[in-house]
Amino acid sequence: MASSVNLTVKLGSLIFKNPVLTASGTFGYASEYKNYMDLNALGGFVVKGLSVNPKKGNKPPRIVETPCGMLNAIGLQNVGVDKFIKEKLPLLEDVDAHIIANIYGTKAEEFIKLAERLEGVGRVSALEVNVSCPNVSKGGALFGKNPNEVVKLASSVKKHTSKPVIVKLTPNVDDIAVIAKAACDGGADAVSLINTITGMVIDTKTKKPFLANKTGGLSGPAVYPVGVRMVYEVYEKIKVPIIGVGGIYNSDVALQYLMAGAALIEIGTANFTKPDVTIEIIKGIKEFLKVENIKSVGDIVGIAHSV
């Protein structure tokens, strides 16, 4: 058994103390979780998706529980980038973890404005470009399914920021490796996958779709085998780090993502049922490495491809 293990991960110019992050839309603006866990223990967190102007999101009902998960159509409700900088970020001044801003727009110009607005904000370590939200009528979903649009969008954002750019991919495509390659061709420093899978729940009493938006994004443990498969498919096709996300609810699933090829992972829906689940996952990864006598978490990234 190894006496000590190295959990640090490098992404571009950034060093993460461990590979465990939280996923956008499931952890608020992070300060909301201060009373439930030590935010300093995390490698970092991705804040709720930000738009140029505040958004109210979709009409309710916009969330429904499903077996082994949930379906949501929040519609990217958020306070807007200016209020985030002025009111939300100051609450995290004492937190020693990377803050990644997830950004969203309905056209390239909005992504560029967000990148420019956040460029001078030193507390924000990186940008996660959301090209994949399935529960809005336009915008992200259109970008994320077209490799040419992904190349152009990633390139545009890169030209307007010095921060690492992560492109978040949708699973609702024929070949996710093609889209991942497009993101890299546009200059992305990393890709994160997967976002939610489009689904629907019908209320048998009303005989109508339960969500006002009709469809929403499926997340939770039910989707993790899809996420692991897609990370595995992308790993050998690109040269930039992969951030694995989708249904991770314990350290075993987290390890599966790492072994499939993810350098870091994001925990999403599990935060709703157990606010400190990320701490348990960090401990579980560390214990696994010790028992297996593996010195560094990087030594298991992509190992499923060679065993």
The 8 nearest C-alpha neighbors of each residue, nearest first, counted from 0:
[[1, 292, 290, 289, 2, 291, 293, 288],
 [0, 2, 292, 289, 3, 293, 294, 290],
 [3, 1, 0, 289, 4, 292, 294, 290],
 [4, 2, 1, 289, 294, 5, 285, 288],
 [3, 5, 294, 295, 6, 289, 288, 1],
 [4, 6, 295, 7, 294, 296, 3, 17],
 [7, 5, 17, 296, 295, 16, 4, 8],
 [8, 6, 16, 17, 15, 5, 14, 18],
 [7, 9, 15, 14, 18, 17, 6, 16],
 [10, 8, 14, 13, 15, 11, 7, 12],
 [11, 9, 13, 12, 14, 8, 240, 188],
 [10, 12, 13, 9, 163, 188, 14, 189],
 [11, 13, 10, 14, 9, 163, 162, 124],
 [14, 12, 10, 11, 9, 15, 124, 163],
 [13, 15, 9, 8, 10, 16, 7, 12],
 [16, 14, 42, 8, 17, 7, 9, 13],
 [15, 17, 7, 42, 6, 14, 8, 18],
 [16, 18, 6, 7, 42, 15, 19, 8],
 [19, 17, 263, 42, 264, 8, 20, 15],
 [20, 18, 42, 264, 17, 41, 265, 263],
 [21, 19, 265, 43, 44, 42, 264, 266],
 [20, 22, 44, 266, 265, 45, 267, 26],
 [23, 21, 267, 265, 266, 45, 25, 24],
 [24, 22, 47, 45, 46, 25, 48, 26],
 [23, 25, 47, 26, 27, 22, 48, 46],
 [26, 24, 267, 23, 22, 27, 268, 270],
 [25, 27, 29, 24, 28, 23, 21, 46],
 [28, 26, 29, 47, 25, 24, 46, 31],
 [27, 29, 46, 30, 47, 26, 87, 31],
 [30, 28, 27, 31, 26, 32, 46, 44],
 [31, 29, 32, 33, 28, 90, 91, 27],
 [30, 32, 29, 33, 27, 28, 34, 26],
 [33, 31, 35, 30, 34, 29, 36, 274],
 [34, 32, 30, 35, 31, 36, 37, 38],
 [35, 33, 32, 36, 31, 37, 30, 38],
 [34, 36, 32, 33, 274, 275, 37, 31],
 [37, 35, 275, 33, 34, 38, 32, 274],
 [38, 36, 39, 40, 33, 35, 41, 34],
 [37, 39, 40, 41, 36, 94, 33, 96],
 [40, 38, 95, 37, 41, 94, 96, 42],
 [39, 41, 38, 37, 42, 278, 96, 95],
 [42, 40, 43, 39, 38, 19, 96, 20],
 [41, 43, 17, 15, 16, 19, 20, 96],
 [44, 42, 97, 96, 20, 41, 98, 21],
 [43, 45, 21, 20, 98, 99, 46, 97],
 [44, 46, 99, 23, 22, 21, 100, 98],
 [47, 45, 28, 23, 100, 27, 101, 44],
 [46, 48, 24, 23, 27, 28, 49, 101],
 [49, 47, 101, 102, 23, 46, 75, 103],
 [50, 48, 102, 79, 80, 103, 101, 77],
 [49, 51, 79, 103, 52, 80, 104, 102],
 [52, 50, 79, 80, 113, 109, 49, 53],
 [51, 53, 79, 50, 54, 80, 78, 81],
 [54, 52, 79, 78, 77, 50, 55, 51],
 [55, 53, 76, 77, 56, 52, 78, 75],
 [56, 54, 76, 57, 53, 77, 75, 74],
 [57, 55, 76, 74, 75, 54, 73, 58],
 [56, 58, 74, 73, 59, 72, 55, 61],
 [57, 59, 211, 60, 61, 56, 212, 73],
 [60, 58, 61, 211, 57, 210, 62, 212],
 [59, 61, 210, 211, 62, 58, 209, 63],
 [60, 62, 59, 72, 210, 73, 71, 211],
 [61, 63, 71, 70, 60, 72, 210, 64],
 [64, 62, 70, 69, 71, 65, 61, 210],
 [63, 65, 69, 70, 68, 62, 66, 67],
 [64, 66, 69, 68, 67, 63, 70, 200],
 [65, 67, 68, 64, 69, 221, 220, 219],
 [68, 66, 221, 220, 65, 219, 69, 64],
 [69, 67, 219, 65, 218, 66, 220, 221],
 [68, 70, 64, 65, 218, 217, 63, 219],
 [69, 71, 217, 216, 63, 215, 62, 64],
 [70, 72, 62, 215, 216, 61, 73, 63],
 [71, 73, 215, 61, 134, 74, 62, 216],
 [74, 72, 61, 57, 75, 56, 71, 76],
 [73, 75, 56, 57, 72, 135, 76, 134],
 [76, 74, 56, 73, 77, 48, 54, 55],
 [75, 77, 56, 54, 55, 74, 73, 78],
 [78, 76, 54, 53, 79, 75, 49, 48],
 [79, 77, 53, 82, 83, 54, 80, 76],
 [80, 78, 53, 52, 50, 51, 77, 49],
 [79, 81, 83, 51, 82, 49, 50, 84],
 [82, 80, 84, 83, 79, 85, 51, 52],
 [81, 83, 85, 84, 86, 80, 79, 78],
 [84, 82, 87, 80, 81, 86, 85, 88],
 [83, 85, 81, 88, 82, 86, 87, 80],
 [84, 86, 82, 83, 81, 87, 88, 89],
 [87, 85, 83, 82, 84, 88, 89, 90],
 [88, 86, 83, 89, 90, 84, 85, 28],
 [87, 89, 90, 84, 91, 86, 83, 85],
 [90, 88, 91, 92, 87, 86, 85, 84],
 [89, 91, 88, 87, 92, 30, 86, 93],
 [92, 90, 94, 89, 88, 93, 30, 87],
 [91, 93, 89, 94, 90, 88, 122, 95],
 [92, 94, 91, 95, 90, 89, 39, 96],
 [95, 93, 91, 39, 92, 96, 38, 97],
 [96, 94, 39, 93, 97, 38, 40, 92],
 [97, 95, 43, 42, 39, 94, 41, 98],
 [96, 98, 43, 124, 99, 44, 42, 95],
 [97, 99, 123, 44, 124, 43, 45, 96],
 [100, 98, 45, 125, 126, 124, 123, 44],
 [101, 99, 126, 46, 45, 127, 102, 125],
 [100, 102, 127, 48, 126, 128, 49, 46],
 [103, 101, 49, 128, 48, 129, 50, 100],
 [104, 102, 50, 129, 49, 110, 48, 128],
 [103, 105, 109, 110, 106, 50, 138, 107],
 [104, 106, 138, 137, 139, 109, 107, 103],
 [107, 105, 104, 108, 109, 138, 110, 139],
 [108, 106, 110, 109, 152, 111, 104, 105],
 [107, 109, 111, 110, 106, 112, 104, 105],
 [108, 110, 112, 104, 111, 107, 106, 113],
 [109, 111, 113, 107, 104, 112, 108, 114],
 [110, 112, 108, 114, 109, 113, 156, 115],
 [113, 111, 109, 115, 110, 114, 116, 108],
 [114, 112, 116, 110, 111, 115, 117, 51],
 [115, 113, 111, 117, 112, 116, 160, 118],
 [116, 114, 118, 112, 113, 117, 159, 111],
 [115, 117, 113, 114, 118, 112, 119, 80],
 [118, 116, 120, 114, 115, 119, 113, 123],
 [119, 117, 115, 120, 160, 116, 114, 161],
 [118, 120, 117, 121, 116, 115, 123, 122],
 [121, 119, 117, 118, 122, 123, 116, 84],
 [120, 122, 123, 119, 124, 118, 117, 162],
 [121, 123, 120, 124, 98, 88, 97, 92],
 [124, 122, 98, 121, 120, 99, 125, 100],
 [125, 123, 98, 99, 97, 122, 162, 121],
 [126, 124, 99, 163, 162, 123, 164, 100],
 [127, 125, 100, 164, 99, 101, 165, 128],
 [128, 126, 101, 165, 166, 100, 164, 102],
 [129, 127, 166, 102, 101, 167, 165, 130],
 [128, 130, 167, 103, 131, 102, 127, 139],
 [131, 129, 139, 143, 142, 128, 167, 140],
 [130, 132, 169, 139, 140, 143, 168, 129],
 [131, 133, 139, 140, 134, 130, 129, 135],
 [134, 132, 140, 135, 131, 216, 197, 215],
 [135, 133, 72, 215, 132, 74, 216, 136],
 [136, 134, 137, 74, 133, 132, 138, 139],
 [137, 135, 134, 138, 133, 140, 139, 74],
 [138, 136, 135, 105, 139, 141, 140, 134],
 [137, 139, 105, 141, 140, 104, 106, 142],
 [140, 138, 130, 131, 142, 132, 141, 143],
 [139, 141, 131, 143, 142, 132, 133, 138],
 [142, 140, 139, 138, 143, 144, 137, 145],
 [141, 143, 139, 130, 148, 140, 144, 145],
 [144, 142, 130, 131, 140, 141, 145, 139],
 [143, 145, 142, 141, 172, 140, 146, 178],
 [144, 146, 148, 147, 143, 142, 149, 141],
 [147, 145, 149, 178, 181, 148, 150, 144],
 [148, 146, 150, 149, 145, 151, 181, 142],
 [147, 149, 151, 145, 146, 150, 142, 152],
 [148, 150, 146, 152, 147, 151, 182, 142],
 [151, 149, 185, 181, 147, 153, 182, 148],
 [150, 152, 148, 154, 149, 153, 155, 185],
 [151, 153, 155, 149, 154, 150, 148, 107],
 [154, 152, 185, 156, 150, 155, 151, 149],
 [153, 155, 185, 157, 151, 152, 156, 186],
 [156, 154, 152, 158, 157, 153, 151, 111],
 [155, 157, 153, 159, 158, 154, 111, 152],
 [158, 156, 154, 159, 155, 160, 153, 186],
 [159, 157, 155, 156, 160, 154, 161, 111],
 [160, 158, 156, 157, 115, 114, 111, 155],
 [161, 159, 162, 157, 118, 114, 158, 115],
 [160, 162, 163, 118, 159, 157, 158, 164],
 [161, 163, 125, 160, 164, 124, 126, 118],
 [164, 162, 125, 188, 126, 11, 165, 161],
 [165, 163, 126, 188, 187, 127, 125, 162],
 [166, 164, 127, 189, 190, 187, 188, 128],
 [165, 167, 190, 128, 127, 191, 168, 187],
 [168, 166, 191, 129, 190, 128, 192, 130],
 [169, 167, 192, 131, 193, 191, 194, 166],
 [168, 170, 131, 194, 171, 193, 143, 172],
 [171, 169, 172, 193, 196, 194, 175, 168],
 [170, 172, 169, 196, 173, 197, 144, 175],
 [173, 171, 170, 174, 144, 175, 169, 178],
 [172, 174, 175, 171, 170, 144, 177, 176],
 [175, 173, 176, 172, 177, 178, 170, 171],
 [174, 176, 178, 177, 172, 179, 173, 170],
 [175, 177, 233, 179, 178, 174, 180, 232],
 [178, 176, 180, 175, 179, 174, 181, 146],
 [177, 179, 181, 175, 146, 180, 176, 182],
 [180, 178, 176, 182, 181, 177, 175, 183],
 [179, 181, 183, 177, 178, 182, 176, 237],
 [182, 180, 184, 178, 150, 146, 179, 183],
 [183, 181, 185, 179, 150, 180, 184, 187],
 [184, 182, 187, 186, 180, 185, 181, 179],
 [183, 185, 181, 186, 182, 150, 180, 187],
 [186, 184, 150, 154, 153, 182, 183, 187],
 [185, 187, 183, 184, 154, 153, 188, 182],
 [188, 186, 183, 164, 189, 182, 165, 185],
 [187, 189, 164, 163, 165, 239, 186, 11],
 [190, 188, 165, 240, 239, 187, 241, 166],
 [189, 191, 166, 165, 241, 167, 242, 192],
 [192, 190, 242, 167, 241, 243, 166, 168],
 [193, 191, 168, 243, 244, 194, 167, 242],
 [192, 194, 244, 226, 245, 170, 168, 169],
 [193, 195, 169, 192, 168, 170, 131, 245],
 [196, 194, 216, 217, 218, 197, 193, 170],
 [197, 195, 217, 216, 198, 170, 171, 194],
 [196, 198, 216, 215, 217, 133, 195, 214],
 [199, 197, 215, 214, 217, 216, 196, 200],
 [198, 200, 214, 215, 213, 201, 208, 197],
 [199, 201, 209, 208, 202, 198, 210, 214],
 [202, 200, 208, 209, 207, 203, 206, 199],
 [201, 203, 209, 204, 206, 207, 205, 208],
 [204, 202, 206, 205, 201, 207, 208, 209],
 [205, 203, 202, 206, 207, 201, 209, 208],
 [204, 206, 207, 203, 202, 208, 201, 209],
 [207, 205, 203, 202, 204, 201, 208, 209],
 [206, 208, 205, 201, 202, 209, 203, 204],
 [209, 207, 201, 213, 210, 200, 202, 199],
 [208, 210, 202, 201, 200, 207, 211, 213],
 [209, 211, 213, 61, 212, 60, 208, 214],
 [210, 212, 213, 60, 59, 58, 61, 209],
 [211, 213, 210, 214, 72, 57, 215, 61],
 [214, 212, 210, 208, 211, 199, 209, 215],
 [215, 213, 199, 212, 198, 210, 197, 134],
 [216, 214, 72, 71, 134, 198, 70, 197],
 [215, 217, 195, 197, 196, 71, 70, 198],
 [216, 218, 70, 196, 195, 69, 198, 197],
 [219, 217, 195, 68, 69, 222, 246, 216],
 [218, 220, 68, 246, 268, 221, 222, 67],
 [219, 221, 246, 67, 222, 223, 68, 247],
 [222, 220, 67, 219, 223, 68, 246, 218],
 [223, 221, 246, 225, 220, 224, 219, 218],
 [222, 224, 246, 226, 245, 225, 220, 221],
 [225, 223, 227, 226, 222, 228, 221, 246],
 [226, 224, 228, 223, 222, 227, 229, 245],
 [225, 227, 223, 229, 228, 224, 245, 193],
 [226, 228, 224, 230, 256, 229, 225, 223],
 [229, 227, 231, 225, 226, 230, 224, 232],
 [228, 230, 232, 226, 231, 227, 233, 225],
 [231, 229, 233, 227, 232, 228, 234, 259],
 [230, 232, 259, 228, 229, 234, 233, 260],
 [233, 231, 229, 230, 234, 228, 176, 235],
 [232, 234, 176, 230, 236, 231, 235, 229],
 [235, 233, 260, 231, 236, 232, 230, 237],
 [234, 236, 233, 237, 232, 231, 238, 260],
 [235, 237, 233, 234, 176, 180, 238, 232],
 [238, 236, 235, 239, 234, 180, 233, 183],
 [237, 239, 240, 236, 235, 234, 183, 189],
 [238, 240, 189, 237, 188, 241, 183, 190],
 [241, 239, 189, 262, 242, 190, 238, 10],
 [240, 242, 261, 190, 262, 191, 189, 243],
 [243, 241, 191, 263, 264, 261, 262, 190],
 [244, 242, 264, 261, 192, 191, 256, 241],
 [245, 243, 265, 193, 192, 264, 266, 242],
 [244, 246, 223, 226, 193, 247, 222, 218],
 [245, 247, 220, 219, 223, 222, 248, 218],
 [248, 246, 252, 245, 266, 253, 249, 220],
 [247, 249, 269, 246, 220, 252, 250, 266],
 [250, 248, 251, 280, 252, 247, 253, 276],
 [249, 251, 280, 253, 283, 252, 284, 254],
 [252, 250, 254, 253, 249, 255, 283, 284],
 [251, 253, 255, 254, 250, 247, 249, 256],
 [252, 254, 250, 256, 251, 255, 247, 249],
 [255, 253, 257, 251, 252, 256, 250, 258],
 [254, 256, 252, 258, 253, 257, 259, 251],
 [257, 255, 259, 253, 254, 227, 258, 261],
 [258, 256, 261, 300, 254, 260, 259, 255],
 [257, 259, 301, 300, 302, 255, 303, 260],
 [260, 258, 231, 301, 256, 257, 303, 230],
 [301, 259, 261, 300, 257, 258, 234, 231],
 [262, 260, 257, 241, 243, 242, 263, 256],
 [261, 263, 241, 240, 242, 300, 257, 260],
 [264, 262, 18, 242, 261, 19, 243, 241],
 [263, 265, 243, 242, 19, 244, 20, 18],
 [264, 266, 20, 21, 244, 22, 19, 243],
 [267, 265, 21, 22, 247, 20, 244, 269],
 [268, 266, 22, 25, 269, 270, 21, 265],
 [267, 269, 270, 219, 271, 25, 218, 246],
 [268, 270, 248, 271, 272, 267, 273, 266],
 [271, 269, 274, 273, 268, 272, 267, 276],
 [272, 270, 269, 268, 273, 274, 25, 267],
 [271, 273, 269, 270, 274, 268, 276, 275],
 [272, 274, 270, 276, 275, 271, 269, 277],
 [275, 273, 270, 276, 271, 35, 272, 32],
 [276, 274, 277, 36, 278, 273, 35, 279],
 [277, 275, 279, 273, 278, 274, 280, 270],
 [276, 278, 280, 275, 279, 281, 266, 19],
 [279, 277, 281, 280, 276, 275, 282, 40],
 [280, 278, 282, 276, 277, 281, 283, 275],
 [279, 281, 250, 283, 277, 282, 278, 249],
 [282, 280, 278, 284, 283, 279, 277, 285],
 [281, 283, 285, 279, 280, 284, 286, 278],
 [282, 284, 280, 286, 250, 285, 281, 279],
 [285, 283, 287, 281, 286, 282, 250, 280],
 [284, 286, 282, 288, 283, 287, 281, 289],
 [285, 287, 289, 283, 288, 284, 282, 290],
 [288, 286, 284, 290, 289, 285, 291, 283],
 [289, 287, 293, 291, 285, 286, 290, 292],
 [288, 290, 1, 292, 286, 0, 287, 291],
 [289, 291, 0, 287, 292, 288, 286, 1],
 [290, 292, 288, 293, 289, 287, 0, 1],
 [293, 291, 1, 0, 289, 290, 288, 294],
 [294, 292, 288, 291, 295, 289, 1, 4],
 [295, 293, 4, 5, 292, 1, 288, 3],
 [294, 296, 5, 297, 298, 4, 293, 6],
 [297, 295, 6, 298, 299, 5, 294, 300],
 [296, 298, 295, 300, 299, 262, 8, 6],
 [297, 299, 296, 295, 300, 293, 302, 294],
 [298, 300, 302, 297, 258, 296, 301, 257],
 [301, 299, 257, 258, 260, 297, 302, 298],
 [260, 300, 302, 258, 259, 303, 304, 299],
 [301, 303, 258, 299, 304, 300, 305, 306],
 [304, 302, 258, 301, 306, 305, 259, 260],
 [305, 303, 302, 301, 306, 259, 258, 231],
 [304, 306, 302, 303, 301, 258, 259, 299],
 [305, 303, 304, 302, 301, 258, 299, 259]]
